Amino acid sequence: MTSATVTSKGQITIPARIRDAMHVSAGDRVEFVEVEPGRYEFIAATRSITALKGMFGPASKTVSIEDMNAAIAARGASAR
């Protein structure tokens, strides 16, 4: 098991072996996701948005840009 120490400023250094395995380098974003109370997963948030394409399968129906804009405008108007 690999461990790290928390500094007085609340910072940790991610061990090189972990950074290499997760393809994380200086300036990359990471996320901490609570999977159950008191237990978190450390996730590299380095993928591009295009990597999410197809995540939910094919669309059940297509929506035009005009329809999207109309829905946004209607929602915005109802929020006032």
C-alpha positions in Angstrom: 0.0 0.0 0.0 1.3 3.5 -0.9 0.8 6.3 1.6 1.4 10.1 1.8 1.5 12.6 4.7 -0.7 15.6 4.9 1.2 18.8 5.6 0.1 21.6 8.0 -1.4 23.4 5.0 -3.5 20.3 4.1 -1.4 19.4 1.1 -0.1 16.0 0.0 2.4 14.8 -2.5 1.1 12.1 -4.7 3.8 9.4 -5.0 5.4 9.2 -8.4 4.2 5.6 -9.0 0.6 6.7 -8.5 1.0 9.8 -10.7 2.4 7.6 -13.4 -0.3 5.0 -13.2 -3.0 7.7 -13.3 -1.3 9.7 -16.0 -1.4 12.8 -13.8 1.1 15.5 -14.0 1.6 19.1 -12.6 -1.4 21.3 -13.4 -3.8 18.4 -14.0 -7.2 18.4 -12.2 -8.2 15.6 -9.8 -11.5 14.9 -8.2 -12.4 13.3 -4.8 -15.7 11.4 -5.1 -17.4 10.2 -2.0 -18.4 6.5 -2.6 -19.7 6.0 0.9 -19.6 8.0 4.1 -15.9 8.5 5.0 -14.6 6.8 1.9 -13.4 8.6 -1.2 -12.1 7.8 -4.6 -9.3 9.9 -6.1 -10.0 10.3 -9.8 -7.8 12.0 -12.5 -10.0 14.5 -14.3 -7.7 14.7 -17.4 -9.9 13.3 -20.1 -11.2 15.6 -22.8 -15.0 16.2 -23.0 -15.1 14.2 -26.3 -14.1 11.1 -24.3 -17.7 11.2 -22.9 -19.3 10.8 -26.3 -21.5 7.7 -26.4 -21.5 7.3 -22.6 -25.3 7.0 -22.5 -25.8 5.2 -25.8 -27.5 6.7 -28.8 -29.9 9.5 -28.4 -33.6 8.5 -28.3 -34.5 11.6 -30.3 -32.7 14.4 -32.0 -33.3 18.0 -30.9 -32.6 21.0 -33.1 -30.6 24.0 -31.9 -33.7 26.1 -32.3 -35.7 23.7 -30.0 -32.8 23.8 -27.4 -32.7 27.6 -27.5 -36.5 27.8 -27.1 -36.4 25.5 -24.1 -33.6 27.5 -22.5 -35.4 30.8 -23.1 -38.6 29.3 -21.6 -36.9 28.0 -18.6 -35.0 31.3 -18.1 -38.3 33.3 -18.4 -40.0 31.0 -15.8 -37.1 31.5 -13.3 -37.7 35.2 -13.0 
